Amino acid sequence: MTKNADLELVALTKRYSGTVAVDAIAHHFKAGVYACLLGPSGCGKSSTLRMIAGHETVSDGSILLGGKDVSHLPPAKRGTAMMFQSYALFPHLSVRDNVGFSLRMAGTDKVTRDRRADEMLELVEMTALADRKPDQLSGGQQQRVALARALITRPQVLLLDEPLSALDPFLRIRMRAELKRLQRELGISFIHVTHGQDEALALADEIIVMNDARIEQAGPARDVFNAPKTAFVARFMGGHNVLDLPQGKVALRSDQMIVMPAKAGRVDGRITGVEYQGTHVALTAQIAGSQDVTALIPEAQFFETPKAPGEVIGLGWDDIAAHPLAS
Ligand SMILES: Nc1ncnc2c1ncn2[C@@H]1O[C@H](COP(=O)(O)OP(=O)(O)OP(=O)(O)O)[C@@H](O)[C@H]1O
């Protein structure tokens, strides 16, 4: 099997009786990319991932891996592997046997599958626990085993469905660094479903924002964050104000708002909230049209000239900071 194949979704559609869960989406995942599918609950992320994996039938359209149509192949024949949210480890099998399970199904002899399982366990730094059962492992350790189990089939694309959601916040950040390291070392594509913007920004070379069964915007993480194309993306990525101005709707990053004396900015607003956030202070003000605007000000700067609710301030921004929105 050739390594490093591009994955292409062509008008990919999923219908469940009466519901269109994925509506003719098209996307080209370059080989070796770390991509995050990001979007609110119910937007079609998991259905997309499950179709790529072969765990869900394709209603219309196709999936090409390395130029070959894999849309109707069984999961084990696609060159993809999936790591599930629940890890789905077999409780009665040791860590090593869990990792080697798919090779056993494929009829590989025990010596070979144990050797391959041990290689995978080394990769995820779990060699010392190879003889344990899953219930003798922490959540983070179970996740490593699930990763090793998915990777043993040498997939070209690893599919991860909310892989970090069961972990506590501290472990989540550690495991996210691990995922990135593994992806870099293996050089294969990872497609990771999440509804966490922070997670997507931290991990992804490319972010694909989905909304209501469609792709709303796709591109490098920095582009999607800095230049959202729609109000939905700006709001969903967070950190932006979406303002309806005479020239149209624009997205403006909260940390690029400039607070000035009243009448000196582009708009005036009355302060409705002041929230201390440690490194920054979030100032919320209401401008014309009852629109709320948040300005994120470095804390030292805020305390040079503190402001209080009720005060009227001016708000400014550089032209380059305002991104016109399609809707
Ligand atoms: N097996 C199914 N039968 C019928 N409808 C389904 C089925 N699976 C998903 N759906 C519907 O399809 C739509 C997309 O679901 P999907 O699980 O792909 O979304 P998601 O973005 O992954 O959501 P979440 O973040 O909550 O997991 C939803 O409206 C959901 O209710």
The ligand as an ORCA input file, in Angstrom:
! r2SCAN-3c Opt
* xyz 0 1
  N     -27.841      6.848     12.932
  C     -28.519      7.978     12.742
  N     -29.831      8.000     12.401
  C     -30.504      9.135     12.179
  N     -29.960     10.356     12.295
  C     -28.658     10.432     12.656
  C     -27.867      9.272     12.892
  N     -26.611      9.656     13.223
  C     -26.616     11.011     13.187
  N     -27.840     11.483     12.851
  C     -28.209     12.897     12.662
  O     -27.366     13.474     11.688
  C     -26.957     14.779     12.049
  C     -25.440     14.856     12.124
  O     -24.965     14.006     13.165
  P     -23.425     13.797     13.484
  O     -23.312     12.785     14.584
  O     -22.696     13.533     12.237
  O     -23.038     15.245     14.011
  P     -21.773     15.740     14.841
  O     -21.402     17.050     14.244
  O     -20.720     14.710     14.883
  O     -22.393     15.956     16.271
  P     -21.737     15.730     17.750
  O     -20.672     16.762     17.909
  O     -22.912     15.953     18.648
  O     -21.221     14.322     17.777
  C     -27.651     15.091     13.370
  O     -28.837     15.791     13.083
  C     -27.967     13.720     13.920
  O     -29.113     13.755     14.745
*
